[in-house]
Amino acid sequence: MLRALFIFVASFILVVHGKLVNYDFTITRGILTTDGQRKLSWLVNGQSPGPLVEATLGDQIKVAVKNKGNESITIQCVCFTT
């Protein structure tokens, strides 16, 4: 019982002390040159791969996405490390 209470209080403290981390992503199409080849690619804030998203345990992440392309997009988060 005491251990469960400690875990609950510890997790509550982590959430209370977390912060809101905001990111703004603008999606565009652009030409990239890789291996001497020019290719049409999706860019996030003018770069590919897109920017690194960083946060600390307990933080909340808010991502605002503006799609300036003429196609629908899907953003997928593929890596989380602790």
C-alpha positions as CSV (number, residue, x, y, z in Angstrom):
1,M,0.0,0.0,0.0
2,L,2.8,2.4,0.9
3,R,4.7,1.6,-2.3
4,A,1.6,2.2,-4.4
5,L,1.0,5.6,-2.7
6,F,4.7,6.5,-3.3
7,I,4.4,5.7,-7.0
8,F,1.2,7.7,-7.3
9,V,2.7,10.7,-5.6
10,A,6.0,10.5,-7.6
11,S,4.1,10.3,-10.9
12,F,1.9,13.3,-9.8
13,I,5.0,15.3,-9.0
14,L,6.5,14.6,-12.5
15,V,3.3,15.7,-14.2
16,V,3.0,18.8,-12.1
17,H,6.6,19.9,-12.8
18,G,6.4,19.2,-16.6
19,K,6.1,22.0,-19.1
20,L,4.3,22.5,-22.3
21,V,6.7,22.2,-25.3
22,N,5.4,23.8,-28.5
23,Y,6.5,23.1,-32.0
24,D,5.3,24.7,-35.3
25,F,5.8,22.6,-38.4
26,T,5.2,24.0,-41.9
27,I,5.0,21.3,-44.6
28,T,6.1,22.3,-48.1
29,R,7.4,20.6,-51.3
30,G,10.9,21.3,-52.4
31,I,13.8,20.0,-54.4
32,L,16.6,18.1,-52.4
33,T,19.9,17.0,-53.9
34,T,21.1,13.7,-52.5
35,D,23.8,11.6,-54.0
36,G,24.0,14.0,-56.9
37,Q,20.3,13.4,-57.7
38,R,17.7,16.2,-57.5
39,K,14.4,14.9,-56.1
40,L,11.0,16.4,-55.2
41,S,10.5,15.9,-51.5
42,W,8.4,16.8,-48.5
43,L,10.1,19.4,-46.3
44,V,9.3,20.2,-42.7
45,N,10.3,23.8,-41.9
46,G,12.4,23.8,-45.1
47,Q,14.4,20.7,-44.2
48,S,14.5,17.0,-44.6
49,P,14.6,15.1,-42.3
50,G,12.4,17.3,-40.2
51,P,13.4,19.0,-36.9
52,L,14.2,17.1,-33.7
53,V,11.4,17.1,-31.2
54,E,12.8,17.1,-27.6
55,A,11.0,16.9,-24.3
56,T,11.6,15.8,-20.7
57,L,9.6,13.2,-18.9
58,G,6.4,14.8,-17.7
59,D,6.3,17.4,-20.5
60,Q,3.4,17.8,-22.8
61,I,4.1,18.2,-26.5
62,K,1.9,20.4,-28.7
63,V,2.6,20.3,-32.5
64,A,0.9,22.8,-34.8
65,V,1.1,21.7,-38.5
66,K,0.5,24.0,-41.4
67,N,0.3,22.1,-44.7
68,K,1.3,24.4,-47.6
69,G,1.3,21.5,-50.1
70,N,-1.6,20.5,-52.3
71,E,-1.9,17.0,-50.9
72,S,-3.1,15.5,-47.6
73,I,-0.3,14.5,-45.3
74,T,0.2,12.2,-42.3
75,I,2.8,12.8,-39.7
76,Q,4.1,9.7,-37.8
77,C,6.3,9.7,-34.7
78,V,8.7,6.8,-35.1
79,C,11.2,7.1,-32.2
80,F,11.0,7.7,-28.5
81,T,13.9,7.4,-26.2
82,T,14.1,7.9,-22.5
